Amino acid sequence: MPENVPPQKIVQKIRQTFALLQDTFASTPLEPPRAPEASVIPVNLQTYLDLLAAPETFHFPLTMLDRRIGRIAPTRDDGFYGGAAPLTLASALRRYPQLVVLGAPGSGKSSLLAHLAKTHARALINPNSPGPRLLPVILSLHEAGRHMETANPAHAKNSTARLPAWLTAAPVPALTVETALEDGSLLLLLDGLNEVPNPELRERLARQIAEFIQIHPTCRCVVTTRPLAEFDPAGLGPQFGWVQLSDLLPAQSRAFARAWLRQAQTDQPGDNTIAEAFLTTLKNNPSRQALAGNPFLLSLALRVHSNRTSTPQSRPALLDDALQLLAADEKALRALEEIAFWMHSQRQLELTLADLRDILPAEWFTPAGRVPEKFPEQLNPLGDILRQTQPGKLAFTHFIFQEYLAARALARQANGPALALERLTDPWWHTSIVWVAAILGERNPLEVEALIRGLLAAKTESGGRSGQFALFAANCLLEADPALGQRDLIKTVIRELKKQARAPLARSLGPALRQKAAVLKALARLGAAGQSAFWQGPYGEPEWVTIPQGKFWMGAGAEARSVFLPEFQLARTPVTNAQYALYLSDSGAAPPEEWREGRFAPGLDAHPVVNVSWHEAQAYCAWLGQKCGKNVCLPSEAEWEKAARGDQDQRPYPWGTRAGLYANTSELGLGETTPVGLFPGGASPFGLLDMLGNVREWTRSQFDGDGPPDAEMRVLRGGSYYFDRSSAHCSFRHRHFADFRFANFGFRVAISTQEGQAP
């Protein structure tokens, strides 16, 4: 603490700051947002709706990606590979004082920061609150980037122990921030790294944040961003752990809906009539289920349903209905489109009232040319689309509204597809271009075809073809609805994507790997079924690989022994979600817990099914065997090891003796399964894929090595995305109880003459 500042002054300033913070959050959640005198915490529609349920009852679903030790950290609080307690934000912050929160648009990133700010503000004011006393300072990184450009454009680095220039511009007094920084009580909440439009500026800002944390390692810091293909959050430095905001699970969606409707006084306490009617519309409807997993879209769907007793089936239809409901009229909606298009073109998230004169026709102004005093209310009476952030300044309540309204303005132009293609090389416009495809898909399929064919033919600024544009075309096609009838177009997109899928992976980690995984997901969603090369209908029978009879070396080192096995067959890849769904549909068995209303998440068709116990895997084998007329079973661990290693040597890996980029283990940092077959270079001598990494695979063998024989303790083989390479080699054995289910446990099937035995 500086010697010339009396301690009581510091305390008084902190109390004043938090009185303001507490006042900012004091408004009723469904009231129109009101502009505080000092904009300390950005309170918007999403913040109101996401935080309706009390923090004690509503859970932000998280998955942690642990970057500092080169492996995926436990996704549960008890650290036992997926035990009972979900990972909470508090536990994530205990594990790592610095976090990156990755999340899709509308997943709750800003709300999570607002929740943190509110919680710590109240704790600091209340002397009886448990936990650490932290001073939360929340900042928009878009504003920080603009401050860097305007106030100090030459400030490329920060190498001093003082505060960076953009942080001194925070509404909380710099002296207060300095004091909290010195005693380790600063909680820095930095929102929206993806909303810094200039990639070079974004990199500079990330570098400043990383250097600031290096200088002040005791500073707690949370940075939110969308996942960005062109920006790797690892640029923030190795100090940061990564947290992924996941979709709401069905039970969380139901709790959210009931809390929202009670808060809106649509349902009275104890009466969930409308909530249950809404939830019924989501059941057995995959497109609506996708809306229910996203907090922002779910809140919009609830709003539309409450007013119209109907629920749109797609994201564009939902946004259109919400805008129609919240805007004053069609004229106001058109004005909102023009404002959004201007702001997006200017790369701004805020505009002044004076800017409106460059955007709107004279009819919106007074005879003297002034902006009406209640201009936002003229456009949206409740302030749920566009609001006044501070005197003389306006902003959209959610970035999604700005992106979508800008896309509507673009799609309305006679040459909309061409205008969209002109913006292709600018990542700031990418989401809006996808929205353009969605909007055109409902209006004119021929325009969608023109846009997508333009994407396929597009070249990079250096003149070369870019695989990214083919994936971009696929995303546009999926958003526009692949059932448009443009079968030739879909085939063309699939053909371009398959070229990328077959391309060898670069011998480096990072964006190239994520790009290829995204390509395979797109192939699956387009109906190409990236997994179709590995199984066939109608029951999902896999492509069988015959393993000839003979001896092989089982085990490692001095414990290796020669084992003879008769001929058997093994599936080339693990069982995928798409295959398992066929079984569930026919048998009526219960789906894995993370499936939404009995369906896996979109785009995961070709991923291995997980959270399946040994008993459930056995039941699948019995079903498939009955349908196909074959002796289908789980492989024994000896059969699994021979298929993985081959019969010529004692290689530790299916591909040879050296570790490499041939399997999805935690070193890759993906933190999730990948489509089967993503690593063709990791094939075994017999051509089996994904034998190591991705998921650990159940075998039928009893574990009898490190303890007393127990029929319920079964062997798993193969390592997984969750574990590092130390457990991903041909001889590694893992055991677990047969009734356990984990997010990294899967299986593949075999045809064995020794079914029931375990050589």
Secondary structure, DSSP 8 states (H G I E B T S, - for coil): --TTS-HHHHHHHHHHHHHHHHHHT-S-TTS-----SS--S---HHHHHHTSS-TTT----EEEE-TTTTS---SBTT-SSS-SSB--HHHHHHH-SEEEEE--TTSSHHHHHHHHHHHHHHHHH-TT--S---EEEEEEHHHHHHHHHHT-TT-----SSS--HHHHTSSS-HHHHHHHHHTT-EEEEEE-GGG---HHHHHHHHHHHHHHHHH-TT-EEEEEE--BTTB-GGGG-TT-EEEEE----HHHHHHHHHHHHHHTTSS-TT--HHHHHHHHHHTT-HHHHHHHTSHHHHHHHHHHHHHHS---SSHHHHHHHHHHHHSSSHHHHHHHHHHHHHHHHTT-S-EEGGGGGGTS-GGGS-TTS---TTHHHHH-TT-SSEEEEETTEEEESSHHHHHHHHHHHHHTSTTHHHHHHHTTT-GGGHHHHHHHHHHHHHH-HHHHHHHHHHHHH-B-TTS-B-HHHHHHHHHHHHHH-GGGS-HHHHHHHHHHHHHHHHS---SS-SHHHHHHHHHHHHHHHTTS-TTGGGEETTTTEE-EEEE-SEEEEESSGGG-EEEEE--EEEESS--BHHHHHHHHHHH-----TTSBTTB--TT-TTSB--S--HHHHHHHHHHHHHHHTS-EE---HHHHHHHHH-SS---SBTTBSS--SSS--GGG---S---TTS-GGG--TT---SSSSS-EEEEEEE--SSSS--TTEEEEES--TTS-GGG-STT-EEEEETT---TTEE---EEETTTT---
